[in-house]
Amino acid sequence: MKATIHPNYRDVVFYDTSSEFKFLTKSTIETSETIVFEDGNTYPVYKIEVSAESHPFYTGKKMMLDTAGRVEKFNRRYAAKK
């Protein structure tokens, strides 16, 4: 196998910036930043905004939707056409 055509497969820390959650996994993603992980070793870090720790579907936290405002907007829009 040619050594120059394969990506660098290494340990990378993915850091969820919204919940301060970090997890270590293997990846080929390129990053220039590093971080000291819980085990004391230094790894490349890739910052993400949403992970399973902060996503509403996985955490069970539901978002409030303004349904009353939607109904009023619908009524205003179609009441003028009658």
C-alpha positions in Angstrom: 0.0 0.0 0.0 1.2 3.5 -0.7 1.9 5.5 2.4 1.1 8.9 0.9 -2.5 8.3 -0.2 -4.0 7.4 3.2 -5.3 9.9 5.7 -3.8 10.2 9.1 -6.0 8.0 11.3 -5.5 9.0 15.0 -7.0 9.6 18.3 -9.0 12.9 18.4 -11.0 14.6 21.2 -14.4 15.9 20.1 -15.3 18.8 22.4 -19.0 19.9 22.7 -18.8 23.6 23.4 -22.4 23.9 24.5 -22.3 21.3 27.3 -18.5 21.2 28.0 -18.6 17.4 27.1 -15.5 15.8 25.7 -15.0 12.3 24.2 -12.1 10.5 22.7 -12.4 8.6 19.4 -10.4 7.8 16.3 -10.8 10.0 13.3 -9.1 11.3 10.2 -10.3 14.9 10.7 -7.6 17.6 10.4 -7.3 20.1 13.2 -4.6 22.4 14.4 -5.6 22.7 18.1 -4.7 20.3 20.9 -6.0 19.7 24.4 -4.9 17.7 27.4 -7.5 15.0 27.9 -8.6 13.4 31.2 -6.0 10.7 30.9 -3.2 13.3 30.9 -2.2 12.9 27.2 -2.3 15.6 24.6 -4.6 15.0 21.7 -5.9 17.0 18.7 -9.2 18.6 19.5 -12.2 19.3 17.2 -14.9 21.6 18.6 -18.5 20.8 17.8 -21.7 22.7 18.8 -24.1 19.7 19.3 -23.5 16.2 20.5 -25.6 13.5 22.1 -25.0 15.3 25.5 -26.6 18.5 24.3 -29.1 17.6 21.6 -32.7 17.9 22.7 -33.7 14.5 21.2 -31.2 12.6 23.2 -31.4 14.6 26.4 -35.2 14.6 26.6 -35.4 18.4 26.9 -38.2 19.7 24.7 -38.3 23.1 23.0 -41.3 25.3 23.7 -43.1 26.3 20.5 -45.3 29.3 20.2 -48.4 27.6 18.9 -50.7 30.3 19.9 -48.8 32.8 17.9 -48.9 30.6 14.9 -52.7 30.2 15.1 -53.2 33.9 15.4 -50.9 34.6 12.5 -52.8 32.0 10.4 -56.2 33.6 11.3 -54.9 37.1 10.5 -53.6 36.0 7.2 -56.7 34.2 6.0 -59.4 36.2 7.7 -58.6 39.2 5.4 -59.3 37.1 2.3 -62.9 36.2 3.3 
